[in-house]
């Protein structure tokens, strides 16, 4: 299993050339502004800004789609019933099933906000190497222990995925999933015990591996290095804080502020 968040981190788009610290601050502000939106009239501007961001980043749509699938399934599972249970205005009825306007608008708002936030996050993480993201967070004040935990988690998640894939394949070769007695796609009691054993084994292996990695890092001097200061970060990245990056930061902050002000005004009108 390969996460591949930064497969397209070396393109030559305006978003990729954006100075990492300015980009991180600007896109995080935009994400918080999107999360603040609660009025359906702001959905179209929000999706339009997201589309412009994707266009400027030049990231392939297939790359974005692959990372939207699983979060999208979780969202569908959580809000798919909203149009059928929320609200009083009935748009369509078949027997006891009633399609309601208020629920449909709530579903549209939640789904649009989810798309805008997740796609902006994908553009942020996908337009620079993950190591640069960590260094940027360190230069902005993230504690060293948290930065190291994020870096090691990203490094070893793919390895745990490979271990899980190998163990799962070994279980199927030994007959797992071929027993009768399952109710539709749900595993029976014996299969649930095997899945619990699989999860426990994976947890123990990951703990042992983490302990070995930590000891190896300590032997190589982990914990004796200095932190990444802003001046050191700028030197490593060629001092890319140019006027173009500053102007892009200011414009993005203005857009984020515009969404917040518009939401406050629309809430006051109602």
C-alpha positions in Angstrom: 0.0 0.0 0.0 1.4 3.4 -1.0 -0.2 6.6 0.2 1.4 8.7 -2.6 0.3 12.1 -1.2 3.2 13.8 -2.9 3.4 11.9 -6.2 2.8 15.2 -8.1 4.8 17.4 -5.7 7.3 18.5 -8.3 5.0 20.0 -11.0 5.7 23.5 -12.2 2.3 25.1 -11.4 1.8 28.5 -9.6 0.6 26.6 -6.5 3.7 24.4 -6.5 6.0 27.5 -6.8 4.2 29.1 -3.9 6.5 29.6 -0.9 5.6 26.7 1.5 4.9 28.9 4.7 2.7 31.3 2.8 0.9 28.5 1.1 0.3 26.6 4.4 -1.1 29.7 6.2 -3.2 30.8 3.2 -4.8 27.4 2.5 -5.4 26.6 6.2 -7.2 30.0 6.5 -9.3 29.1 3.4 -10.2 25.7 4.9 -11.3 27.3 8.2 -13.4 29.8 6.2 -15.1 26.9 4.3 -15.8 25.2 7.5 -17.5 28.4 8.7 -20.0 28.5 5.8 -23.5 27.5 6.8 -25.6 29.3 4.2 -26.6 27.5 1.0 -26.1 30.7 -1.1 -22.3 30.5 -0.5 -22.0 27.0 -1.9 -21.5 28.1 -5.5 -18.7 30.7 -4.7 -17.1 28.1 -2.4 -17.0 25.5 -5.1 -15.8 28.1 -7.7 -12.8 29.0 -5.5 -12.0 25.3 -5.0 -12.2 24.8 -8.8 -9.8 27.7 -9.4 -7.4 26.3 -6.9 -7.4 22.9 -8.5 -6.9 24.5 -11.9 -3.9 26.6 -10.7 -2.4 23.5 -9.0 -2.5 21.4 -12.3 -3.0 18.3 -10.2 -4.6 15.4 -12.2 -8.3 14.9 -11.5 -7.7 11.2 -11.2 -5.2 11.9 -8.4 -7.8 14.0 -6.5 -10.6 11.4 -7.2 -8.6 8.5 -5.8 -8.2 10.4 -2.5 -11.8 11.4 -2.4 -13.3 7.9 -2.7 -13.0 6.6 0.9 -13.8 9.8 2.8 -16.7 10.2 0.3 -18.1 6.8 1.2 -18.0 7.7 4.9 -19.8 11.0 4.2 -22.5 9.2 2.1 -23.0 6.7 4.9 -23.5 9.6 7.4 -25.8 11.9 5.5 -27.6 9.9 2.9 -30.8 9.7 4.9 -31.0 13.4 5.6 -33.4 14.2 2.6 -35.8 11.4 3.9 -35.9 12.3 7.6 -35.1 16.1 8.0 -37.6 18.9 7.4 -41.3 19.4 6.9 -41.6 20.5 3.2 -42.3 17.3 1.1 -41.1 17.5 -2.5 -41.9 13.9 -3.5 -43.6 11.0 -1.8 -43.9 7.3 -2.5 -45.8 5.5 0.2 -44.2 6.3 3.5 -41.1 7.6 1.9 -41.0 11.4 1.7 -38.2 13.4 0.0 -38.0 16.6 2.0 -36.6 20.0 0.9 -34.8 21.0 4.1 -33.0 17.7 4.3 -31.9 18.0 0.7 -30.5 21.5 1.2 -28.6 20.3 4.3 -27.2 17.4 2.3 -26.1 19.7 -0.5 -24.4 22.1 2.0 -22.6 19.4 3.9 -21.4 17.6 0.8 -20.2 20.8 -0.9 -18.4 21.9 2.3 -16.8 18.5 2.5 -15.7 18.6 -1.1 -14.2 22.1 -0.7 -12.3 21.3 2.5 -11.0 17.9 1.4 -9.9 19.1 -2.1 -8.2 22.1 -0.7 -6.3 19.8 1.8 -5.3 17.5 -1.1 -4.0 20.5 -3.0 -2.0 21.6 0.0 -0.5 18.2 0.8 -0.1 17.2 -2.9 1.7 20.3 -4.1 4.9 19.9 -2.0 6.9 17.0 -0.6 5.7 15.7 2.7 9.1 16.4 4.2 8.7 20.0 3.2 5.3 20.1 4.8 6.8 18.9 8.1 9.7 21.4 7.9 7.2 24.2 7.2 5.2 23.2 10.3 8.4 23.1 12.3 9.4 26.6 11.1 6.0 27.9 12.1 6.3 26.5 15.7 5.0 22.9 15.6 6.7 21.0 18.5 9.5 18.7 17.4 7.9 15.6 18.9 4.7 16.1 16.9 6.6 16.7 13.7 8.6 13.5 14.2 5.4 11.6 15.0 3.7 12.8 11.8 6.8 12.0 9.7 7.2 8.5 11.1 3.5 7.8 10.8 3.6 8.7 7.2 6.7 6.7 6.6 5.4 3.5 8.3 1.7 3.5 7.4 2.5 2.1 4.0 4.7 -0.6 5.6 1.9 -1.6 7.9 -0.5 -1.7 4.9 1.9 -4.1 3.2 2.0 -6.3 6.3 -1.8 -6.3 6.6 -2.1 -7.2 2.9 0.3 -10.1 3.2 -1.5 -11.4 6.4 -4.9 -11.1 4.8 -3.8 -13.0 1.7 -2.3 -15.8 3.9 -5.7 -16.0 5.8 -7.6 -16.4 2.5 -5.2 -19.1 1.3 -6.0 -21.0 4.5 -9.7 -20.8 3.8 -10.8 -17.6 5.5 -14.0 -16.3 3.9 -15.0 -19.5 2.2 -17.1 -20.9 5.1 -20.9 -21.1 4.8 -23.1 -19.7 7.5 -22.3 -16.0 6.9 -25.3 -13.7 6.8 -24.9 -11.7 3.5 -21.5 -10.1 3.7 -21.2 -10.2 7.5 -18.6 -12.5 8.9 -19.7 -15.3 11.2 -18.4 -15.7 14.8 -15.4 -17.8 13.8 -14.3 -15.3 11.2 -14.8 -12.4 13.6 -12.4 -14.1 16.0 -9.8 -14.5 13.2 -10.2 -10.8 12.3 -9.7 -9.9 16.0 -6.5 -12.0 16.0 -5.3 -10.3 12.9 -5.9 -6.9 14.4 -4.0 -7.9 17.6 -1.1 -9.4 15.7 -0.8 -6.3 13.6 -0.9 -4.1 16.7 1.9 -6.1 18.4 4.0 -6.1 15.3 3.7 -2.4 14.8 4.6 -1.8 18.5 7.7 -4.0 18.2 8.7 -2.3 15.0 8.2 1.2 16.6 10.4 0.2 19.5 13.2 -1.1 17.2 13.1 2.1 15.1 13.2 4.3 18.2 16.3 2.4 19.6 18.0 2.6 16.2 17.3 6.4 16.0 18.6 6.9 19.6 21.8 5.0 18.7 22.3 7.4 15.7 21.9 10.5 17.9 18.2 11.2 17.7 17.3 14.1 20.0 20.7 15.9 19.8 20.0 18.0 16.7 18.7 21.6 16.5 15.3 22.9 15.5 14.4 24.3 12.1 14.4 28.1 12.5 12.7 30.4 10.0 16.0 31.7 8.7 17.4 28.1 8.3 14.2 27.1 6.6 14.4 30.0 4.1 18.0 29.1 3.4 17.2 25.5 2.7 14.4 26.5 0.3 16.2 29.2 -1.5 14.5 32.1 0.3 11.4 31.8 -1.9 9.4 34.4 0.0 9.0 36.6 -3.1 6.4 39.2 -3.8 4.3 36.8 -5.9 3.9 34.5 -2.9 3.1 37.4 -0.6 0.4 38.7 -3.0 -1.1 35.2 -3.3 -1.2 35.0 0.5 -2.9 38.3 0.8 -5.5 37.5 -1.9 -6.3 34.1 -0.4 -6.7 35.6 3.1 -9.0 38.3 1.6 -11.1 35.5 0.0 -11.2 33.6 3.3 -12.2 36.7 5.2 -14.9 37.4 2.6 -16.5 34.1 3.2 -16.6 34.7 7.0 -18.0 38.2 6.6 -20.6 37.1 4.1 -21.7 34.3 6.4 -22.1 36.7 9.3 -24.1 39.1 7.2 -26.3 36.4 5.8 -26.9 35.1 9.3 -27.8 38.6 10.5 -30.3 39.1 7.6 -32.2 36.0 8.6 
